[in-house]
Amino acid sequence: MAVSVVNPLSVKRFVQMKLSKVKTDKSDAKAIAEYAKVNAVPLYDGKGEDQAESLQLLALMDIYLKQRTQVKNKLHGEKVLGIPSRAVHSSLLRSLKSLDRELEALQSRLLGLVKKTQQRQLTNLKSIPGLGDKTVALLIVLTEGFTKFGNAGQLCNYVKPNKIKKPVNQ
């Protein structure tokens, strides 16, 4: 069975142009089928195993990074108290070391997957000053090897640069 993934808004506008007032599952199915006949819709090929694993690795790394920050903040908080418990301090240090080891192992696995599937892009991106292994791997995985976007504007919209706070002129 062939499957396509299409922006639902474009299908909605197509149906609205037909001036159809009937809204049933059967009429929706017919409208979607007509949309697919009239428009060239790309077939969805899904994510490969390596891409899916890479995304899972990134998600887990994000969780571990947040936990690592929490542990570091707790360590700092215990030091500020003035009389830190040795048991608490030791436990937090062990947790921090464990998280560091896990993050290193996950990063290594992610880099291995990216090298296996996108070696050329990895090499090209690493030639840009300021881009290291982590940033390059993240870019390649999140953009699916830069195949997800047709141009730089689409990539910028995906990254949502409007979330970056700009300094206010005083």
Secondary structure, DSSP 8 states (H G I E B T S, - for coil): ---B---HHHHHHHHHHTT-----HHHHHHHHHHHHHHS---B-----HHHHHHHHHHHHHHHHHHHHHHHHHHHHHHHHHSS--HHHHHHHHHHHHHHHHHHHHHHHHHHHHHHHHHHHHHHHHHTSTT--HHHHHHHHHHTTTTTS-SSHHHHHHHH-GGGS------
